[in-house]
Amino acid sequence: MGNVSKNGGETIGLHQADEFIAKLERAGLTRNWMQEVIASKNNALADKMMAVILPEVSQTENDSRFEKLVEFEIEISNSLSLDKFQSENEKKFYGFNSDIKDQNFKPSQPLASGVRKKVFVYQAKGSMSSEDYLNFIASQNGQLPNAHGLAIVWQQAKEKLPQGIWILGLDQKANLFRDSDGCRRVPRLGQDSDGGWLFYLSGFESDWHSDRCVLFFRDC
């Protein structure tokens, strides 16, 4: 049997291919079906199966500059309006920036209702730029939250978020609000030592201190 293509186009050896087949057999799949996987054009079926069977950690890159603080799951019960979120929850925040509303933030990866997401919060170990954070999230196959993602996580699982830090809701620069000075603004969510929540905006172009964290999603 020849080499099997790994996710991303890299080939794997015969030993790994045998392990791959053994896992399929334990899952109750037939040898005829496995032969279709092996023979599929450009190894398309094998790529899909490898993505499912290989450990998730193999699909991401380790980055020693970041430390994972929390990981948990939420279910997106319905689509969220920032305008409605502000009117219903603003008084529950110690501070809430009035520019955090639907017309200013258009997420590049909207969260569909009826799906479950894994939520990850990572803290940088040093000063980072917004582009550094975006590159890190991309290396983790992460989905960008924007303000809507932060609001949904606060609404459903705020007790699971770390205290005493700022959590950034990054998105691609074009999808962030531009203020009157022409600067792009990044939503940031945090809880102070007294337990009060704040929902503010900071500049995309500024470097972030090490007490800043990033939140992103992955599909469950």
N, C-alpha and C positions, 0 to 999 in steps of 0.2 A: 504494500500500500504506500502511496506517495505521501508527501507532507501535506498537512491540513493548514489552511490559512487561519491565522489568529486575527482577532478583531483589530482593525487598523491596517491589515495587509501583510503583517509579518507572519512567516511560516513557523510551525512548531514541529518538533521531531517526532519520531515514531513512538517513543515512550509516552510522550504527552498525548499523542493521538490515541494510544491504547487506553490511557486513563480516561480520556474523553469518551471513548466507546463504552468503557466499563460503567461510567456514570449514567450513560444513556440506558444501558441494560438494567441497571438497578432502578431506573425510573420506569421500567416496563416497556421500553420501546423495542420494536422488532429489528432483526438484522436487515430485513428488506428495506425498512424505512431508513435505517442508518446508511445503507448503501446509496440511497437517494441523496442523503446529506453529503456523503463523500463525493459523489459524482456530479453534484450540482454545479452549474456553470459559474466560474470564478469563485467557487467555494461560498456562494452566497448563503446557503442554508447553514453551513458550518460556522460562518461568522456569527449568525444569529444565535445558534446554539451555544457557542463559546461565550458570548456575552452574558447568557443566562446562567451557565453552569460554572464558569470560572469565578473565583471569589471576587467580590466587588472591589476589594483593595487593589487588585491587579489593573483595574480600569482607571485608577487615579495616580497621581504623582505625589510622593512625599515632599514636603517643603519645610525644612527645619526653621524657617523664619516665623512660622505660625503654630499656635497651640490650640487644639480643639478644646472648647470649654463645655459645650453641651451638644447633645443630639437627641431628638425626640420626633414624634410623628403628630401631625394634625390632619384633620379632614376638612376640606374646603366645602362648607355646607351651602354657600351661595356666594354670588359675586358681591364685591364690596364697593360702595360709593364712599369716597373720602369726604364728600360734603355731608352725607348722612352720618358718617362716623364722627365727624367733628361736632355736629349739632347734638348728637346723643351722648358723647363722651368727653367733650372739652372740659367740663367742670370736674372731671375725675383726674385731670392732669394739673400738676403744679404750674406748667407752662406749655402752651400749644401755639405753634406758629400758624397764623391765619392764612398763610399762602399754601398750606398743605391741603389742596383741594383738587377735584377731578380735572378742572380745566388746565392746571399747571403740570400735572404728572400723568404721562401716558406710558404705562409699563411696556417694555419691549417683549416681555413674556407674561402675558396676563394669566392669572390663576383661574382655571375653569372650575366650576362648582361640581360637586359630586366625586372628587378625587382625593386621595390621601397623598400627603407629601412628607418627606423627611426634612426636618429643619436642622441646620447646622449653624453653630456660632463658633467662630475662630477668632483668637486674639493675636495680633502681631507682636513680635518680640522687640520691634524697633520702629523707628519712623518710616512711614511708607507713603507713597503717592497713591492717588485714586487708581491710576493705571496699574500699579503694583497689585492692588487689591483685585482689580478686574482680571488680571492675568492669573492670579491665584485661584479665583473662583472658576475660571475656565479650565484650569488644570485639574480641578476636582469634579468636572462635569456638572458644575452647579448652575442653578437657574436664578437669575437676578430678581430681587424682591421689589425694588422701588418702594415708594411710600405705601402702596396698597399691601404689599407683602408684610411690612412691619406692622401695619394696622391689624391685619388678620391674625398674625401671631400674638399680638398683644391681646386681642379680643378673645382668643381661644386658649392661650397657654402662657399668659404673662407670668404666672407663678414659676414657670420652668426657666425663665430667662435669668441670666446672671445679674446680680446687683452691683451697683457702684461703678459701672462702665457705660460707655456710649456704644450703641450698636448701629452701624451704618446700613441704610437700605439703598445700596448702589444700583445703578443701571447704566446703560450706555449713555454717553454724554448728551446725545441728541434727545434723549427721552427725559431729561431732567429740566426742571423749571429754571428759566433765565430771569434774574431779577432786573431791577431798573438800571443797574450798572452794567448789565450784560453778562454777569457771572452766573455760571451753572451752580445749582444748589442741590446738595445731597441730604435727603431725610435722615435724621438720626434720632434714635429712641433710647432713653435711659431712665434709670431709677436711682434717686439719691439715697443717702444714708438714712434719711427719715422715712423712706418708703414712698416718697412722692415721685410720680412719673412725669417726664418731660418729652415732648415731641417737637423737635426743633429742626432747623436747616443750617448746613454749613457749606463752605465753598468747595467745589469739585477740584479746583486748581491747587488748593492748599495741601501741603504734606500733613499726614495724620500722625499723631503721637502714639506711643505704644499702648496707651490705655483705650485705644479705639478698637472695635471689633467689627467683623463683617458677618452678616447673616445671609444664607442662601438656601435654596431648596434642591432636593432631588426627588424624582418619582419613587414611590414605594414599590 
